[in-house]
Each structure stands twice: as C-alpha cells, then as structure tokens.
Amino acid sequence: MKEILIIEDDIVMQFLLRNLFTEAGYTIKSIMDGKELFDNIDALSTDLIILDMMIPHIYDSSELINLYKDHEAPVVVVSSIDKEDGLYFSKKINAQAFFSKPFDSKELLHKVNSLLHKENNIVTNS
C-alpha cells in the first residue's frame, strides 16, 4: 500500500485530505508544522508528499526549497498562496503539481494516482 505524507497546519483541511486519500486506499502520515517536520525528517521517506507551503515554524521559503529540491518522493503543493508564487515555489522544489485552495478533490486525487503509478516530473497548473 502506498504511503502519503500530508504536511498541513489546518486541522479541517488535514482531515479532508486524510479522508480523501484513505478512501482511495492510501496509508497516511501527517505533520502539522515546520518544527514537527524538522523533528521528524525521516517522515519524508514516503511515496508522495502533499505540502501546504504556508505552515507555522517555517520562516523562510529557502528552508523548504533546500528540504525538498533533491528529495525522492513526488511533491504536490496544495496551498492558499497566490497562483504565480505557488507555481514559482513548486518549480524551485521540483514539485510535480500545484493546486490552489480551494481545489477540486477529484483533480487532486487523479493527479496523485497518476504520480504514484507512473513517472511524471513536470510541474503543472491544476
């Protein structure tokens, strides 16, 4: 069973994402903020990462860029940051997709399914 790490500080959004991917058959791990992320850096060893880039205790986007840019797991950014900045950041960390909140859950699930079942290294605007 494939495992997804959800890095999201909003408890409601984390709950919705957890349910979406659990119902699709994935195992879920979750992290709420940057401190927890850096304390559990091994959690990044997963099959896919859903990342809200605006999480507490990450004070500089360069911290996230350095953390993710060479990471093996595909990253899908799901954030309320504006689209232009989100796409720029997503490219900097070699993310495979960027979704602006609010997002279409079916499109997000489709993208995650495709990433976990085939290689795709192009940042897309979804």
MIFI-250774 format. One record per atom (N, C-alpha, C): atom name; residue number from 1; x, y, z. Coordinates in Angstrom, 3 decimals, m for minus. Each point is the difference from the previous one (the first is absolute). Example, Ala and Ser with C-alpha at 12.3 -4.5 7.8 and 13.67 -1.06 7.14 Angstrom:
2
<N; 1; <13.190; m5.690; 7.800>>
<CA; 1; <m0.890; 1.190; 0.000>>
<C; 1; <0.900; 1.200; 0.000>>
<N; 2; <m0.350; 1.050; m0.720>>
<CA; 2; <0.820; 1.190; 0.060>>
<C; 2; <m0.770; 1.090; 0.730>>
//
This chain:
126
<N; 1; <0.841; m1.173; 0.000>>
<CA; 1; <m0.841; 1.173; 0.000>>
<C; 1; <0.891; 1.242; 0.000>>
<N; 2; <m0.273; 0.957; m0.865>>
<CA; 2; <0.786; 1.228; m0.106>>
<C; 2; <m0.307; 0.924; 1.178>>
<N; 3; <1.030; 0.743; 0.400>>
<CA; 3; <m0.123; 0.892; 1.151>>
<C; 3; <0.153; 1.456; m0.435>>
<N; 4; <m0.873; 0.847; 0.528>>
<CA; 4; <0.020; 1.435; m0.294>>
<C; 4; <0.244; 0.750; 1.302>>
<N; 5; <0.911; 0.961; m0.047>>
<CA; 5; <0.235; 0.900; 1.120>>
<C; 5; <m0.723; 1.310; m0.297>>
<N; 6; <m0.893; 0.409; 0.901>>
<CA; 6; <m0.720; 1.264; m0.134>>
<C; 6; <0.615; 0.997; 0.971>>
<N; 7; <0.524; 1.101; m0.537>>
<CA; 7; <0.559; 1.070; 0.824>>
<C; 7; <m0.958; 1.177; m0.123>>
<N; 8; <m0.844; 0.145; 1.002>>
<CA; 8; <m1.113; 0.973; m0.032>>
<C; 8; <m0.303; 0.431; 1.423>>
<N; 9; <m0.068; 1.317; 0.235>>
<CA; 9; <m0.246; 0.501; 1.354>>
<C; 9; <m1.477; 0.199; 0.323>>
<N; 10; <m0.837; 0.076; m0.991>>
<CA; 10; <m1.439; 0.177; 0.247>>
<C; 10; <m0.611; m1.368; 0.285>>
<N; 11; <m0.542; m0.155; 1.207>>
<CA; 11; <m0.506; m1.308; 0.441>>
<C; 11; <m1.151; m0.494; m0.869>>
<N; 12; <m0.862; 0.910; m0.455>>
<CA; 12; <m1.125; m0.390; m0.856>>
<C; 12; <0.509; m0.457; m1.357>>
<N; 13; <0.932; 0.752; m0.588>>
<CA; 13; <0.558; m0.380; m1.303>>
<C; 13; <0.760; m1.314; 0.118>>
<N; 14; <0.730; m0.171; 1.091>>
<CA; 14; <0.719; m1.256; 0.195>>
<C; 14; <m0.981; m1.172; 0.087>>
<N; 15; <m1.090; 0.189; 0.714>>
<CA; 15; <m1.035; m1.025; 0.126>>
<C; 15; <m0.586; m0.345; m1.378>>
<N; 16; <m0.312; 1.024; m0.802>>
<CA; 16; <m0.574; m0.233; m1.331>>
<C; 16; <0.983; m0.741; m0.899>>
<N; 17; <1.257; 0.419; 0.009>>
<CA; 17; <1.014; m0.678; m0.817>>
<C; 17; <0.214; m1.434; 0.470>>
<N; 18; <0.064; m0.183; 1.315>>
<CA; 18; <0.170; m1.347; 0.547>>
<C; 18; <m1.136; m0.909; m0.459>>
<N; 19; <m1.233; 0.474; 0.094>>
<CA; 19; <m1.154; m0.802; m0.428>>
<C; 19; <0.032; m0.292; m1.495>>
<N; 20; <0.315; 1.004; m0.789>>
<CA; 20; <0.057; m0.178; m1.455>>
<C; 20; <0.960; m1.125; m0.375>>
<N; 21; <1.195; 0.039; 0.565>>
<CA; 21; <1.012; m0.983; m0.391>>
<C; 21; <m0.156; m1.339; 0.712>>
<N; 22; <m0.542; m0.004; 1.191>>
<CA; 22; <m0.280; m1.265; 0.688>>
<C; 22; <m1.075; m0.778; m0.754>>
<N; 23; <m1.048; 0.698; m0.418>>
<CA; 23; <m1.062; m0.657; m0.777>>
<C; 23; <0.513; m0.532; m1.328>>
<N; 24; <1.061; 0.605; m0.522>>
<CA; 24; <0.590; m0.459; m1.257>>
<C; 24; <0.991; m1.143; 0.223>>
<N; 25; <0.195; m0.403; 1.260>>
<CA; 25; <0.836; m1.160; 0.287>>
<C; 25; <1.429; 0.302; 0.404>>
<N; 26; <0.313; 1.246; 0.297>>
<CA; 26; <1.358; 0.364; 0.392>>
<C; 26; <0.148; 0.012; 1.517>>
<N; 27; <1.224; m0.257; 0.461>>
<CA; 27; <0.352; 0.169; 1.400>>
<C; 27; <0.443; 1.447; 0.169>>
<N; 28; <m0.400; 0.623; 1.109>>
<CA; 28; <0.264; 1.421; 0.194>>
<C; 28; <0.825; 0.238; 1.258>>
<N; 29; <1.000; 0.872; m0.128>>
<CA; 29; <0.711; 0.595; 1.127>>
<C; 29; <m0.259; 1.497; m0.100>>
<N; 30; <0.023; 0.703; 1.125>>
<CA; 30; <m0.226; 1.443; m0.076>>
<C; 30; <0.903; 0.763; 0.951>>
<N; 31; <0.291; 1.214; m0.404>>
<CA; 31; <0.826; 0.922; 0.762>>
<C; 31; <m0.700; 1.359; m0.033>>
<N; 32; <0.006; 0.690; 1.157>>
<CA; 32; <m0.747; 1.249; 0.132>>
<C; 32; <0.831; 1.268; m0.203>>
<N; 33; <1.308; m0.030; 0.237>>
<CA; 33; <0.776; 1.233; m0.111>>
<C; 33; <1.466; m0.294; m0.280>>
<N; 34; <0.755; 1.075; m0.221>>
<CA; 34; <1.405; m0.137; m0.348>>
<C; 34; <0.845; m0.617; 1.087>>
<N; 35; <m0.279; 0.328; 1.248>>
<CA; 35; <0.762; m0.587; 1.110>>
<C; 35; <m0.171; m1.512; 0.016>>
<N; 36; <m1.250; m0.444; m0.128>>
<CA; 36; <m0.268; m1.438; m0.035>>
<C; 36; <0.671; m0.650; m1.203>>
<N; 37; <0.015; 0.700; m1.125>>
<CA; 37; <0.644; m0.519; m1.208>>
<C; 37; <1.495; m0.196; 0.220>>
<N; 38; <0.671; 1.029; 0.528>>
<CA; 38; <1.438; m0.116; 0.208>>
<C; 38; <0.347; m0.986; 1.111>>
<N; 39; <m0.910; m0.178; 0.961>>
<CA; 39; <0.208; m0.997; 1.060>>
<C; 39; <m0.208; m1.429; m0.515>>
<N; 40; <m0.738; m0.147; m1.091>>
<CA; 40; <m0.328; m1.318; m0.567>>
<C; 40; <0.410; m0.061; m1.467>>
<N; 41; <1.205; 0.411; m0.297>>
<CA; 41; <0.461; 0.098; m1.383>>
<C; 41; <m0.097; m1.335; m0.742>>
<N; 42; <0.074; m1.111; 0.724>>
<CA; 42; <m0.130; m1.315; m0.635>>
<C; 42; <m1.393; m0.218; m0.589>>
<N; 43; <m0.977; 0.781; 0.441>>
<CA; 43; <m1.363; m0.119; m0.548>>
<C; 43; <m0.026; 0.306; m1.485>>
<N; 44; <1.013; 0.719; m0.495>>
<CA; 44; <0.058; 0.312; m1.428>>
<C; 44; <0.290; m1.234; m0.854>>
<N; 45; <0.409; m1.073; 0.638>>
<CA; 45; <0.222; m1.259; m0.716>>
<C; 45; <m1.348; m0.683; m0.166>>
<N; 46; <m0.716; 0.433; m0.996>>
<CA; 46; <m1.355; m0.466; m0.275>>
<C; 46; <m0.178; m0.087; m1.501>>
<N; 47; <m1.170; m0.424; m0.452>>
<CA; 47; <m0.222; m0.135; m1.440>>
<C; 47; <m0.398; 1.309; m0.671>>
<N; 48; <m0.640; 0.915; 0.764>>
<CA; 48; <m0.437; 1.277; m0.560>>
<C; 48; <m0.247; 0.969; 1.150>>
<N; 49; <0.247; 1.289; m0.254>>
<CA; 49; <m0.198; 1.034; 1.008>>
<C; 49; <m1.020; 1.015; m0.511>>
<N; 50; <m1.011; 0.271; 0.824>>
<CA; 50; <m0.934; 1.100; m0.237>>
<C; 50; <0.469; 1.119; 0.911>>
<N; 51; <0.364; 1.142; m0.562>>
<CA; 51; <0.628; 1.070; 0.759>>
<C; 51; <m0.783; 1.300; m0.073>>
<N; 52; <m0.396; 0.493; 1.159>>
<CA; 52; <m0.464; 1.383; 0.118>>
<C; 52; <1.238; 0.794; 0.340>>
<N; 53; <0.429; 0.885; m0.883>>
<CA; 53; <1.263; 0.686; 0.226>>
<C; 53; <m0.090; 1.131; 1.009>>
<N; 54; <m1.191; 0.332; 0.464>>
<CA; 54; <m0.167; 1.073; 0.976>>
<C; 54; <m0.354; m0.614; 1.357>>
<N; 55; <0.978; m0.678; 0.592>>
<CA; 55; <m0.224; m0.655; 1.283>>
<C; 55; <0.797; 0.720; 1.089>>
<N; 56; <m0.476; m0.052; 1.239>>
<CA; 56; <0.716; 0.645; 1.100>>
<C; 56; <1.404; m0.563; 0.198>>
<N; 57; <0.874; 0.847; 0.494>>
<CA; 57; <1.380; m0.325; 0.341>>
<C; 57; <0.885; m0.261; m1.215>>
<N; 58; <m0.437; 0.454; m1.142>>
<CA; 58; <0.862; 0.079; m1.177>>
<C; 58; <0.012; 1.480; m0.343>>
<N; 59; <1.093; 0.642; 0.260>>
<CA; 59; <0.048; 1.464; m0.094>>
<C; 59; <0.592; 0.504; m1.301>>
<N; 60; <0.547; m0.879; m0.759>>
<CA; 60; <0.664; 0.401; m1.232>>
<C; 60; <m0.215; m1.110; m1.022>>
<N; 61; <m0.522; 0.357; m1.165>>
<CA; 61; <m0.271; m1.028; m1.015>>
<C; 61; <1.269; m0.735; m0.410>>
<N; 62; <1.162; 0.604; 0.207>>
<CA; 62; <1.241; m0.693; m0.359>>
<C; 62; <0.193; m1.260; 0.844>>
<N; 63; <m0.551; m0.016; 1.233>>
<CA; 63; <0.058; m1.214; 0.823>>
<C; 63; <m0.716; m1.147; m0.697>>
<N; 64; <m1.185; 0.289; m0.539>>
<CA; 64; <m0.761; m1.038; m0.699>>
<C; 64; <0.662; m0.369; m1.321>>
<N; 65; <0.516; 0.994; m0.702>>
<CA; 65; <0.659; m0.279; m1.272>>
<C; 65; <1.172; m0.947; 0.226>>
<N; 66; <0.827; 0.278; 1.002>>
<CA; 66; <1.148; m0.871; 0.280>>
<C; 66; <m0.428; m1.384; 0.454>>
<N; 67; <m1.104; m0.079; 0.706>>
<CA; 67; <m0.490; m1.277; 0.515>>
<C; 67; <m0.520; m0.907; m1.119>>
<N; 68; <m0.711; 0.573; m0.966>>
<CA; 68; <m0.698; m0.806; m1.003>>
<C; 68; <0.663; m0.090; m1.367>>
<N; 69; <0.891; 0.903; m0.329>>
<CA; 69; <0.460; 0.078; m1.386>>
<C; 69; <0.662; m1.266; m0.510>>
<N; 70; <0.640; m0.755; 0.868>>
<CA; 70; <0.674; m1.221; m0.435>>
<C; 70; <m0.644; m1.250; 0.571>>
<N; 71; <m1.212; 0.127; 0.478>>
<CA; 71; <m0.659; m1.132; 0.648>>
<C; 71; <m0.571; m0.959; m1.031>>
<N; 72; <m0.043; m1.267; 0.345>>
<CA; 72; <m0.447; m1.051; m0.917>>
<C; 72; <m1.514; m0.036; m0.208>>
<N; 73; <m0.773; 0.195; 1.062>>
<CA; 73; <m1.460; m0.134; m0.094>>
<C; 73; <m0.590; 1.151; m0.806>>
<N; 74; <m0.962; m0.307; m0.869>>
<CA; 74; <m0.692; 1.083; m0.700>>
<C; 74; <m0.697; 0.911; 1.007>>
<N; 75; <m0.006; 1.299; m0.301>>
<CA; 75; <m0.641; 0.984; 0.856>>
<C; 75; <m1.124; 0.672; m0.773>>
<N; 76; <m1.166; 0.084; 0.638>>
<CA; 76; <m1.135; 0.750; m0.546>>
<C; 76; <m0.275; 1.123; 0.996>>
<N; 77; <0.136; 1.232; m0.469>>
<CA; 77; <m0.251; 1.156; 0.849>>
<C; 77; <m1.488; 0.330; m0.053>>
<N; 78; <m0.610; 0.123; 1.184>>
<CA; 78; <m1.402; 0.395; 0.141>>
<C; 78; <0.007; 1.156; 0.981>>
<N; 79; <m0.201; 1.232; m0.509>>
<CA; 79; <0.191; 1.147; 0.864>>
<C; 79; <m0.909; 1.150; m0.393>>
<N; 80; <m0.205; 0.907; 0.957>>
<CA; 80; <m0.815; 1.181; m0.260>>
<C; 80; <0.836; 1.170; m0.501>>
<N; 81; <1.287; m0.210; m0.207>>
<CA; 81; <0.856; 1.044; m0.547>>
<C; 81; <m0.485; 0.330; m1.412>>
<N; 82; <0.263; 1.213; m0.455>>
<CA; 82; <m0.498; 0.344; m1.337>>
<C; 82; <0.655; m0.879; m1.057>>
<N; 83; <m0.706; m0.149; m1.098>>
<CA; 83; <0.357; m0.960; m1.042>>
<C; 83; <1.416; 0.217; m0.550>>
<N; 84; <0.350; 1.237; m0.283>>
<CA; 84; <1.307; 0.284; m0.578>>
<C; 84; <1.129; m0.396; 0.956>>
<N; 85; <m0.112; 0.404; 1.266>>
<CA; 85; <1.013; m0.378; 0.989>>
<C; 85; <0.010; m1.504; 0.233>>
<N; 86; <m1.174; m0.607; 0.009>>
<CA; 86; <m0.092; m1.442; 0.198>>
<C; 86; <0.683; m0.785; m1.098>>
<N; 87; <m0.199; 0.405; m1.233>>
<CA; 87; <0.648; m0.684; m1.121>>
<C; 87; <1.515; 0.208; 0.035>>
<N; 88; <0.422; 1.214; 0.349>>
<CA; 88; <1.432; 0.293; 0.099>>
<C; 88; <0.647; m0.888; 1.076>>
<N; 89; <m0.596; m0.018; 1.181>>
<CA; 89; <0.511; m0.811; 1.086>>
<C; 89; <m0.002; m1.485; m0.377>>
<N; 90; <m1.086; m0.457; m0.611>>
<CA; 90; <m0.116; m1.408; m0.390>>
<C; 90; <1.132; m0.409; m0.932>>
<N; 91; <0.354; 0.873; m0.924>>
<CA; 91; <1.112; m0.299; m0.912>>
<C; 91; <1.324; m0.037; 0.753>>
<N; 92; <0.161; 0.881; 0.972>>
<CA; 92; <1.248; 0.047; 0.777>>
<C; 92; <0.249; m1.289; 0.772>>
<N; 93; <m1.058; m0.665; 0.438>>
<CA; 93; <0.180; m1.240; 0.763>>
<C; 93; <m0.232; m1.242; m0.862>>
<N; 94; <m0.110; 0.198; m1.304>>
<CA; 94; <m0.229; m1.107; m0.930>>
<C; 94; <m1.308; m0.737; 0.284>>
<N; 95; <m1.011; 0.752; 0.450>>
<CA; 95; <m1.313; m0.605; 0.233>>
<C; 95; <m0.622; m0.402; m1.333>>
<N; 96; <m0.844; m1.007; 0.049>>
<CA; 96; <m0.640; m0.485; m1.208>>
<C; 96; <m1.303; 0.727; m0.310>>
<N; 97; <m0.564; 0.688; 0.998>>
<CA; 97; <m1.254; 0.721; m0.250>>
<C; 97; <m0.227; 1.040; 1.083>>
<N; 98; <m0.792; 0.996; m0.338>>
<CA; 98; <m0.428; 1.027; 0.944>>
<C; 98; <m1.518; 0.125; m0.099>>
<N; 99; <m0.667; m0.064; 1.151>>
<CA; 99; <m1.441; 0.203; 0.083>>
<C; 99; <m0.257; 1.166; 0.943>>
<N; 100; <m0.770; 0.965; m0.474>>
<CA; 100; <m0.409; 1.134; 0.820>>
<C; 100; <m1.228; m0.380; 0.800>>
<N; 101; <m0.026; 0.415; 1.279>>
<CA; 101; <m1.194; m0.215; 0.819>>
<C; 101; <m1.003; 1.093; m0.335>>
<N; 102; <m1.254; m0.284; m0.110>>
<CA; 102; <m0.593; m1.340; 0.033>>
<C; 102; <0.321; m0.753; m1.287>>
<N; 103; <0.009; m1.300; 0.072>>
<CA; 103; <0.369; m0.834; m1.137>>
<C; 103; <m1.098; m1.034; m0.244>>
<N; 104; <0.034; m0.590; m1.181>>
<CA; 104; <m0.925; m1.068; m0.360>>
<C; 104; <0.593; m1.318; 0.492>>
<N; 105; <m0.660; m0.646; 0.948>>
<CA; 105; <0.549; m1.221; 0.600>>
<C; 105; <0.170; m1.123; m1.015>>
<N; 106; <m0.882; m0.070; m0.995>>
<CA; 106; <0.135; m1.046; m1.027>>
<C; 106; <1.256; 0.225; m0.836>>
<N; 107; <0.298; 1.266; m0.330>>
<CA; 107; <1.211; 0.296; m0.768>>
<C; 107; <1.253; m0.311; 0.808>>
<N; 108; <m0.023; 0.349; 1.288>>
<CA; 108; <1.141; m0.295; 0.858>>
<C; 108; <0.211; m1.508; 0.119>>
<N; 109; <m1.054; m0.735; 0.235>>
<CA; 109; <0.104; m1.452; 0.112>>
<C; 109; <0.499; m0.609; m1.305>>
<N; 110; <m0.493; 0.478; m1.121>>
<CA; 110; <0.447; m0.488; m1.309>>
<C; 110; <1.501; 0.247; m0.174>>
<N; 111; <0.463; 1.194; 0.365>>
<CA; 111; <1.420; 0.325; m0.142>>
<C; 111; <0.850; m0.894; 0.898>>
<N; 112; <m0.420; m0.179; 1.246>>
<CA; 112; <0.744; m0.854; 0.929>>
<C; 112; <0.035; m1.439; m0.510>>
<N; 113; <m1.141; m0.507; m0.452>>
<CA; 113; <m0.040; m1.364; m0.548>>
<C; 113; <0.972; m0.140; m1.161>>
<N; 114; <0.016; 0.981; m0.894>>
<CA; 114; <0.889; m0.099; m1.162>>
<C; 114; <1.464; 0.083; 0.410>>
<N; 115; <0.319; 0.824; 0.987>>
<CA; 115; <1.390; 0.102; 0.455>>
<C; 115; <0.470; m1.270; 0.692>>
<N; 116; <m0.880; m0.640; 0.726>>
<CA; 116; <0.394; m1.202; 0.733>>
<C; 116; <0.017; m1.247; m0.879>>
<N; 117; <m0.519; 0.125; m1.202>>
<CA; 117; <m0.042; m1.168; m0.880>>
<C; 117; <0.798; 0.178; m1.280>>
<N; 118; <0.646; 1.172; m0.157>>
<CA; 118; <0.910; 0.203; m1.131>>
<C; 118; <0.857; 1.217; 0.263>>
<N; 119; <1.122; 0.098; m0.682>>
<CA; 119; <0.897; 1.138; 0.153>>
<C; 119; <m0.574; 1.215; m0.710>>
<N; 120; <0.110; 1.152; 0.665>>
<CA; 120; <m0.450; 1.271; m0.576>>
<C; 120; <0.748; 1.098; 0.721>>
<N; 121; <0.921; 0.667; m0.682>>
<CA; 121; <0.836; 0.991; 0.653>>
<C; 121; <m0.264; 1.421; m0.488>>
<N; 122; <m1.170; 0.282; m0.482>>
<CA; 122; <m0.321; 1.324; m0.512>>
<C; 122; <m0.944; 0.699; 0.964>>
<N; 123; <0.351; 1.233; 0.390>>
<CA; 123; <m0.898; 0.782; 0.841>>
<C; 123; <m1.171; 0.438; m0.869>>
<N; 124; <m1.198; m0.271; 0.477>>
<CA; 124; <m1.188; 0.398; m0.739>>
<C; 124; <m0.823; 0.957; 0.822>>
<N; 125; <m0.779; 0.779; m0.682>>
<CA; 125; <m0.930; 0.923; 0.660>>
<C; 125; <m1.341; m0.664; 0.006>>
<N; 126; <m0.401; m0.523; 1.125>>
<CA; 126; <m1.278; m0.724; 0.106>>
<C; 126; <m1.002; 0.816; 0.739>>
//
